[in-house]
Amino acid sequence: MSAAPLNSPSVTQFCKQSLDPVAMSVLIQKNKGVGLSDPALEDNLRKGDYKKVLEAVWSERDRSRRLEWLQSKFAELHVVLMFELAIALFAMTPTAQVLFLTSIPLFRAAAFRALQDAACSPEAVNDNIDVQLYFTYQQRITALKAKHQLDTSETFSHYEQQKDLAGIAKMMEVIQLSLTIDLPSPDWVSGHNSSMHPPSQYKQRRDEYAQQTLKCLVIQLNGERDPATGVFAL
């Protein structure tokens, strides 16, 4: 994949455009009538050009089509599309149950994948790209909650333990899948100024991170939860 232009924003920075109503309006108008019908969409996805892919996703006006397309791509484990799927599922059914048991677990799994890809860069591993993406998409969830007047303060305690278990289950599903498929290129984490390890090391580094994370999740499942703090004892 060719390096990004010097002034090109990173994927994590580009995702923040989705929080700007003016920027989104301009983008949608620019791509009016195209959306997921963009003939270059699959090629852009294959090349890892997530900015162009996100433009197609964001400008697609048919919510059902957008959701179906994102669901069809889940098994490929593209980080940004996993976050987008979590948003699309909640936007389609804006309930506390979907938020806590589906979208937030997907957020956690997508954050794992971000760190798994970051393991392929000696610099990106310290950039907290998982936190940056999580925070960006969490703001979109907050905006959707406000739009649909969904107050989750009273239902949080009801779903607290269930969402933790759902999050672990989704992460385990994604970890196991990541160990069995040819993952997309991790080069998106590099931006324009970060170096990458040799491509020949990508699989080993991502597999090692997956195995380490899986061990931590197993410890969580087997640990004892402190009822006062909700923290698992290791």
Secondary structure, 3 states (H helix, E strand, C coil): CCCCCCCCCCHHHHHHHHHCHHHHHHHHHHCCCCHHHCCCHHHHHHHCCHHHHHHHHHHCCCHHHHHHHHHHHHHHCCHHHHHHHHHHHHHHCCCHHHHHHHHHHHHHHHHHHHHHHHCCCCCHHHCCHHHHHHHHHHHHHHHHHHHCCCCCCCCHHHHHHHHHHHHHHHHHHHHHHHCCCCCCCCHHHHCCCCCCCCHHHHHHHHHHHHHHHHHHHHHHHHCEECCCCCCEEC
